[in-house]
């Protein structure tokens, strides 16, 4: 569906068009009518990366393209492509908004209320960062819980949870960097500067910096937690091996005594005594106990 409208701002007329869920043929026909020599359909279907670009279709009126994949909050850390996209193609006096998988009513209501296109784009970016910041808070809670578990126990369940969270942060961090690069370019565009206030742009720059800082901080925290968990597992394994080796040493002394008296040779004291067996057992137990006490004092057991 293609809807058109017009608004006035500072004694200047703006034309806007919102294209929603249109077919490739409809978009192609629209571009031909508007003398737009770019593949708008392919742009609107790009669901992996965002970008900002200037397209010179008219030397006196170059078009800017701001394309933003829009994800659900829980899918920022997944490999899948974005579920929706919003593409803004604009110049000094017109805006073409191509929506894929998004509700057009929100955009249209803002345009019909008199907001200039660049303000609508700014509001869209704010909504995008609202979702990013909310998801980052969720990630922060998960990291705090995981760090607590890593200190208390080091098992397979904690290791798998850590791996999943580390993978999520890799995707999340890359996508935030992608958005930040694109939106920073848009904020430095002369048309955006002319039609938005310094305070609004400064606020977006601040949110960009904050999201980058937090995503990179959480990524480093996960890496440090991974090191802590690895050290805990190694320490636990070393303790188990130390215990087993110490236990083997304790058992080896009675085994040696029993082996001596089990040899098919004569000459050992008490070999033919009725109480010899009892004496051998007692001596073995005493020697093993002495070794166990010694190892305990050295904190090997």
C-alpha positions as CSV (number, residue, x, y, z in Angstrom):
1,X,0.0,0.0,0.0
2,X,1.3,3.5,-0.9
3,X,0.0,6.6,0.9
4,X,0.9,10.2,0.1
5,X,0.7,13.5,2.1
6,X,2.0,17.0,2.4
7,X,2.9,19.2,5.3
8,X,4.3,22.7,5.8
9,X,7.2,23.7,8.0
10,X,8.9,27.1,8.2
11,X,7.1,28.3,5.2
12,X,8.3,25.3,3.3
13,X,6.3,22.4,1.9
14,X,7.3,18.8,2.4
15,X,5.9,15.8,0.5
16,X,5.9,12.4,2.1
17,X,5.1,8.9,1.0
18,X,4.7,5.8,3.1
19,X,5.0,2.5,1.3
20,X,4.0,-0.6,3.4
21,X,4.0,-4.2,2.3
22,X,4.1,-3.3,-1.3
23,X,5.1,-5.7,-4.0
24,X,8.3,-5.4,-6.1
25,X,6.2,-4.3,-9.1
26,X,4.4,-1.6,-7.2
27,X,7.7,-0.2,-5.8
28,X,9.3,-0.3,-9.2
29,X,6.4,1.5,-10.8
30,X,6.5,4.2,-8.0
31,X,10.3,4.7,-8.5
32,X,9.8,5.1,-12.2
33,X,7.1,7.7,-11.7
34,X,9.3,9.6,-9.2
35,X,12.5,9.3,-11.4
36,X,14.3,7.4,-8.6
37,X,17.1,5.4,-10.1
38,X,17.8,3.0,-7.3
39,X,16.6,-0.5,-6.3
40,X,14.3,0.6,-3.4
41,X,12.8,-2.9,-3.1
42,X,16.2,-4.5,-2.5
43,X,17.1,-1.8,0.0
44,X,13.9,-2.3,2.0
45,X,14.6,-6.1,2.1
46,X,18.1,-5.8,3.6
47,X,17.6,-7.4,7.0
48,X,21.1,-7.9,8.3
49,X,22.9,-4.5,8.3
50,X,21.9,-0.9,8.5
51,X,23.5,1.8,6.3
52,X,23.4,5.5,5.4
53,X,24.2,6.6,1.9
54,X,23.7,9.5,-0.5
55,X,22.4,8.8,-4.0
56,X,22.8,11.4,-6.7
57,X,19.7,10.9,-8.9
58,X,19.4,14.7,-9.4
59,X,22.5,16.9,-9.1
60,X,20.4,19.6,-7.5
61,X,18.5,17.3,-5.2
62,X,20.5,14.3,-4.0
63,X,18.6,11.7,-2.0
64,X,19.8,10.3,1.3
65,X,19.1,6.8,2.3
66,X,18.8,5.7,5.9
67,X,18.1,2.0,6.3
68,X,17.4,0.3,9.7
69,X,16.7,-3.4,10.3
70,X,14.2,-3.6,13.2
71,X,14.5,-6.6,15.5
72,X,12.5,-7.8,18.5
73,X,14.3,-7.2,21.7
74,X,15.0,-10.9,22.4
75,X,16.5,-11.5,18.9
76,X,19.4,-9.0,19.0
77,X,21.7,-11.7,20.3
78,X,20.6,-14.4,17.7
79,X,22.0,-15.2,14.3
80,X,18.7,-14.7,12.5
81,X,18.1,-11.7,10.3
82,X,15.8,-8.9,11.4
83,X,12.0,-9.5,11.3
84,X,11.3,-6.0,10.0
85,X,13.0,-3.0,8.3
86,X,12.4,0.7,7.9
87,X,14.0,2.6,5.0
88,X,13.9,6.4,4.8
89,X,14.7,8.0,1.5
90,X,14.7,11.7,1.8
91,X,15.9,15.1,0.5
92,X,15.3,18.7,1.6
93,X,11.6,18.7,0.7
94,X,10.4,15.1,0.6
95,X,10.4,11.8,2.4
96,X,9.8,8.3,1.1
97,X,9.4,5.8,3.9
98,X,9.4,2.1,3.0
99,X,8.3,-0.3,5.7
100,X,8.6,-4.0,5.7
101,X,6.9,-5.9,8.5
102,X,6.1,-2.7,10.5
103,X,2.8,-0.9,11.2
104,X,2.5,2.2,9.0
105,X,-0.1,3.9,11.2
106,X,2.5,5.1,13.7
107,X,4.6,6.8,11.0
108,X,1.6,8.2,9.2
109,X,0.0,9.6,12.4
110,X,3.2,11.5,13.2
111,X,3.4,12.9,9.7
112,X,-0.2,13.9,9.7
113,X,0.2,15.6,13.1
114,X,2.7,18.0,11.5
115,X,6.0,16.5,12.5
116,X,8.6,17.1,9.9
117,X,10.1,13.8,8.4
118,X,13.5,14.3,10.1
119,X,11.7,14.4,13.5
120,X,9.8,11.2,12.6
121,X,13.1,9.5,11.7
122,X,14.6,10.8,15.0
123,X,11.6,9.3,16.9
124,X,12.1,6.0,15.1
125,X,15.8,5.9,16.2
126,X,14.7,6.6,19.8
127,X,12.4,3.7,19.8
128,X,15.2,1.5,18.4
129,X,17.5,2.5,21.3
130,X,14.7,2.0,23.8
131,X,14.6,-1.7,22.8
132,X,18.4,-2.0,22.8
133,X,18.7,-0.4,26.3
134,X,16.0,-2.6,27.7
135,X,17.7,-5.7,26.3
136,X,21.0,-4.6,27.7
137,X,19.4,-4.4,31.2
138,X,18.2,-8.0,30.8
139,X,21.7,-9.1,29.7
140,X,23.2,-7.3,32.8
141,X,20.9,-9.2,35.1
142,X,21.9,-12.5,33.4
143,X,25.6,-11.6,33.8
144,X,25.2,-10.8,37.5
145,X,23.4,-14.1,38.1
146,X,26.0,-16.1,36.1
147,X,28.9,-14.5,37.9
148,X,27.4,-15.5,41.2
149,X,26.9,-19.1,40.1
150,X,30.4,-19.3,38.7
151,X,31.8,-18.3,42.1
152,X,29.7,-20.9,43.9
153,X,29.9,-23.8,41.6
154,X,31.6,-24.8,38.4
155,X,29.6,-27.4,36.5
156,X,28.5,-28.2,33.0
157,X,25.2,-26.3,33.4
158,X,27.0,-23.0,34.3
159,X,29.5,-23.6,31.4
160,X,26.7,-24.0,28.8
161,X,24.8,-20.9,30.1
162,X,28.1,-18.9,29.9
163,X,28.7,-20.1,26.4
164,X,25.2,-19.1,25.3
165,X,25.4,-15.7,26.9
166,X,28.9,-15.1,25.4
167,X,27.5,-15.9,21.9
168,X,24.6,-13.6,22.4
169,X,26.8,-10.7,23.4
170,X,29.0,-11.2,20.3
171,X,26.0,-10.8,18.0
172,X,24.5,-8.0,20.2
173,X,27.8,-6.0,20.3
174,X,28.3,-6.3,16.5
175,X,24.7,-5.2,15.8
176,X,24.9,-2.2,18.2
177,X,28.2,-1.1,16.5
178,X,26.4,-1.4,13.1
179,X,23.5,0.8,14.2
180,X,25.8,3.3,15.9
181,X,28.0,3.7,12.8
182,X,25.0,4.3,10.6
183,X,23.1,6.6,12.9
184,X,26.3,8.6,13.6
185,X,26.7,9.2,9.9
186,X,23.0,10.3,9.6
187,X,23.4,12.7,12.6
188,X,26.3,14.4,10.7
189,X,24.3,14.8,7.5
190,X,23.7,18.5,6.7
191,X,19.9,18.0,6.1
192,X,19.6,16.2,9.5
193,X,21.6,19.0,11.2
194,X,19.4,21.7,9.7
195,X,16.1,20.0,10.7
196,X,17.0,18.7,14.2
197,X,18.1,20.6,17.3
198,X,21.6,20.3,18.8
199,X,20.1,18.9,22.0
200,X,18.3,16.2,20.2
201,X,21.4,15.1,18.3
202,X,23.5,15.3,21.5
203,X,21.0,13.0,23.2
204,X,21.2,10.4,20.4
205,X,25.0,10.6,20.5
206,X,24.9,10.0,24.2
207,X,22.7,7.0,23.9
208,X,25.0,5.7,21.1
209,X,28.0,6.0,23.4
210,X,26.2,4.5,26.3
211,X,25.0,1.4,24.3
212,X,28.5,0.9,22.9
213,X,30.1,1.2,26.4
214,X,27.7,-1.2,28.0
215,X,27.8,-3.8,25.3
216,X,31.6,-3.9,25.3
217,X,31.7,-3.8,29.1
218,X,29.4,-6.8,29.3
219,X,31.4,-8.7,26.7
220,X,34.6,-8.2,28.7
221,X,32.8,-9.2,31.9
222,X,31.7,-12.4,30.3
223,X,35.2,-13.1,29.1
224,X,36.5,-12.6,32.7
225,X,33.8,-14.8,34.0
226,X,34.8,-17.4,31.5
227,X,38.3,-17.2,32.8
228,X,37.1,-17.5,36.4
229,X,35.0,-20.6,35.5
230,X,37.9,-22.2,33.7
231,X,40.2,-21.6,36.7
232,X,37.5,-23.0,39.1
233,X,37.1,-26.1,37.0
234,X,40.9,-26.6,36.8
235,X,41.2,-26.1,40.5
236,X,38.5,-28.6,41.2
237,X,40.1,-31.1,38.9
238,X,43.5,-30.5,40.5
239,X,41.9,-31.1,44.0
240,X,40.3,-34.3,42.8
241,X,43.5,-35.6,41.3
242,X,45.5,-34.6,44.4
243,X,43.0,-36.4,46.6
244,X,43.1,-39.6,44.5
245,X,46.9,-39.6,44.4
246,X,47.1,-39.1,48.2
247,X,44.6,-41.9,48.7
248,X,46.6,-44.1,46.4
249,X,49.7,-43.4,48.5
250,X,47.8,-44.3,51.7
251,X,46.5,-47.6,50.3
252,X,49.9,-48.5,48.8
253,X,51.6,-49.0,52.2
254,X,49.2,-51.8,53.4
255,X,49.3,-53.2,49.9
256,X,53.1,-53.4,50.2
257,X,53.0,-55.1,53.6
258,X,50.4,-57.7,52.4
259,X,52.5,-58.3,49.3
260,X,55.6,-59.1,51.4
261,X,53.8,-61.6,53.6
262,X,52.1,-63.1,50.6
263,X,55.4,-64.1,48.9
264,X,56.2,-67.8,48.6
265,X,59.5,-67.5,50.5
266,X,60.3,-68.1,54.2
267,X,62.2,-66.1,56.8
268,X,59.6,-63.4,57.6
269,X,59.0,-62.9,61.3
270,X,55.6,-64.2,62.4
271,X,55.0,-65.9,59.1
272,X,54.1,-69.2,60.9
273,X,52.6,-67.6,64.1
274,X,48.9,-68.1,64.8
275,X,48.6,-64.4,65.5
276,X,50.8,-63.4,62.5
277,X,47.8,-62.5,60.3
278,X,46.3,-60.2,62.9
279,X,49.6,-58.5,63.5
280,X,50.2,-57.9,59.8
281,X,46.7,-56.4,59.5
282,X,47.2,-54.1,62.5
283,X,50.6,-53.0,61.3
284,X,49.2,-52.2,57.8
285,X,46.3,-50.2,59.3
286,X,48.6,-48.3,61.6
287,X,51.1,-47.4,58.9
288,X,48.3,-46.4,56.5
289,X,46.7,-44.2,59.3
290,X,50.1,-42.6,60.0
291,X,50.4,-41.7,56.3
292,X,46.9,-40.4,56.1
293,X,47.4,-38.1,59.2
294,X,50.7,-36.9,57.6
295,X,49.0,-36.1,54.3
296,X,46.1,-34.4,56.2
297,X,48.4,-32.1,58.0
298,X,50.1,-31.2,54.7
299,X,46.5,-30.5,53.3
300,X,46.8,-33.1,50.6
301,X,43.7,-34.9,51.9
